[in-house]
Each structure stands twice: as C-alpha cells, then as structure tokens.
Amino acid sequence: MLVIQRLDPDRQVSSLSRLATMTGAWAAYKHGLKRGMDETAAVRFAERVTHRTQPTAPPETLSTWQRSGSWMRLMTMFQNQPNKYYRIMADNFRNWRA
C-alpha cells in the first residue's frame, strides 16, 4: 500500500527558502575564497551578500506603513523585497553623490 504524507505548506516554503539561502551563501563563500579572502573573511562576505539579497522582515527594515495597523499591513503585504531594492538603490545613489 502506498502511503502519501501530506506536508505542511509553511514547512515546504521555509525548507525551500532555507535551501535557496544556503545555496546562495555557499556560492558567495566560495567566491570570497577565490578572491583570496581567508575563511573568516569569506564567511563575513557570504553573510553580507545573503543579508543584502534575501528578503527580510525585522522591524528596522519595515516602513512605517508596514509597522502600523492590520489594515495597512494587509495592504503592504509582500513589499519587503521591493523596499529592500529601493533602500539599496537609494544608499548607492546617496554614496555616489557624496
């Protein structure tokens, strides 16, 4: 008899997200080593790359609207990554002008 186990969708998403993050971090780590970094510096480099490229939702990275009431949180759902892209571009523009 064939038994099919139903996996929780949240578990599937978090597992795939973890796999994508680990793969990207590993590639950044290897790139750091190829650039001549020692192991500690390559790990720090991989962490910086992962932090810049992966969606995050700590309170300091959320806009005021995303931290407000439930209605605004509903309207701004899935906006973490576009906001992160905007912050990266704004930081680069600010640093370019300085």
C-alpha positions, 0 to 999 in steps of 0.5 A, a space after each residue: 500500500 502506498 502511503 502519501 504524507 501530506 506536508 505542511 505548506 509553511 514547512 515546504 516554503 521555509 525548507 525551500 527558502 532555507 535551501 535557496 539561502 544556503 545555496 546562495 551563501 555557499 556560492 558567495 563563500 566560495 567566491 570570497 575564497 577565490 578572491 583570496 579572502 581567508 575563511 573568516 573573511 569569506 564567511 563575513 562576505 557570504 553573510 553580507 551578500 545573503 543579508 543584502 539579497 534575501 528578503 527580510 522582515 525585522 522591524 528596522 527594515 519595515 516602513 512605517 506603513 508596514 509597522 502600523 495597523 492590520 489594515 495597512 499591513 494587509 495592504 503592504 503585504 509582500 513589499 519587503 523585497 521591493 523596499 529592500 531594492 529601493 533602500 539599496 538603490 537609494 544608499 548607492 545613489 546617496 554614496 555616489 553623490 557624496 
